[in-house]
Amino acid sequence: MSDTTATAPWNNPPQRQKPLRRKRAEKQARQAEHWGRRLEEARQEGPDMVAAVTFDRLRGVLDKLPAADRDRAYEAVVLALEHLRETHAQ
């Protein structure tokens, strides 16, 4: 009688086409390209459009965070805005 445990499907998981870290890196590269393109288009329209695109990106990132991390991120954004205001105040 032959030993079938070595060839059983639960002992041989399917091979992935790409490792997950590579897929994740490719996805992040596509997202960076997308936002870079949107920011470049916004720069051609003016500073208000750049601010709008930047806010859209920030909102998307914040919405994906868990609640505890989101609260800390909001605090970091407020501090960054205060720093910008103080730095560039006339």
Secondary structure, DSSP 8 states (H G I E B T S, - for coil): ----TTT-GGGS----SS-HHHHHHHHHHHHHHHHHHHHHHHHHH-HHHHHHHHHHHHHHHHHHS-HHHHHHHHHHHHHHHHHHHHHH--
